[in-house]
Amino acid sequence: MPNYIMELRKWIGHQPVLMVGASVIVEDGQGRILLQQRTDNHCWGYAGGALELGESTEAAAKRELLEETGLVANELELFGVFSGKDFHHVYPNGDEVYIVDVVYLCKKHTGSLKVQAGEVERLRFFSANELPENISPPVKPVLKEWVSSISNGRAT
């Protein structure tokens, strides 16, 4: 099946679109999260991407996690659904989106870390108090909520 967003872009160019995404915040046994540095804007974020036609959010989250990090999600827990003005984003190529992001937590995973060539520069685990400065704009509000959930005693 062709990439839905890429096919849509052939018709509308860089015009704004509503994009439904699925993302995964991977936590390790020490409560740190896995972030990836993107090749397009060199900012850090979690694994995730747009849904394809007919794909569930869970399937998309697992697919994106495997493609971008080499990890297999054995269990996903819904963290939240994020949308609104903070999730308006213009990619370096000029594509404009309003994102609805369904974000999952994954504490049980298998596999070995492997960077996705062409999309990911590097992968690294970070604790809540050592997150990098250059976080991708649509990821910032979600990570802020993740840090808040840690501070408020959510079990990791």
Secondary structure, DSSP 8 states (H G I E B T S, - for coil): ---HHHHHHHHHTT--EEEEEEEEEEB-TTS-EEEEEETTT--EE-EEEE--TT--HHHHHHHHHHHHHSEEEEEEEEEEEE-SGGGEEE-TTS-EEEEEEEEEEEEEEEE-----TTTEEEEEEE-GGG--S-B-GGGHHHHHHHHHHHHTT---
